[in-house]
Amino acid sequence: MAGKFEIYNDKAGEFRFRLKAANGQTILASEGYKAKSGAENGIESVKKNAADPACFEKKTSSSGKPYFVVKAGNREVIGASEMYESDAACENGIKSVMTNAPGASVEDQTA
């Protein structure tokens, strides 16, 4: 199974997307969007930018754990990873997004 994007509604009724790796683990999650088209555009932006290492930015959470964000061409954040236990695990997460996102299918779970 290849990676896939899922579009879903959060508890507030906003549209979000997540990228799941072939093993089913979520490797990237979006912010909330008022319209489904916002989530769909976010997915296309991740697919387009995932091959560019410059679109990834590693960060450290307030609890000291590493994570990363993916930025669009306009430098806006379009997705964030989970918190990792190590820098190496964070690097593996980035590689996973770079591998899975470009060819990932999209599953709409909002219907």
Steps between C-alpha positions, in 0.01 A plus 500: 500500500632843408459813709167681490345830594175499694261796503280506810292730720630589845282547809447867412371404155807627315668305220845358565734261325758255621764304314535139602796281415457150356501361857199716592696741721411869467811687390354845427185687606349828384334794664122535480339646189148647472450349154593158362672674210752644749597151613515380139728791407717423803542140384601613151751740654654226715522269197668774298744613770588168666794438266669829601704472823482881532125470566563308824588678823604314813380649827506421871183492709466673835557158659830466313386242244594536132237528228477650152270711288452506123475841338346601169677716242365809679670373821164438674486184713274240338563205729673395820636169623456325830752557780796263476725353766822571308643708217563179305132402526404851383733465199336165419160673515616760248629226270168319534304809391741554210446137393127462564344837416567546127313189386257460789133439428230715660218348704207730581352395835257793519220352288 
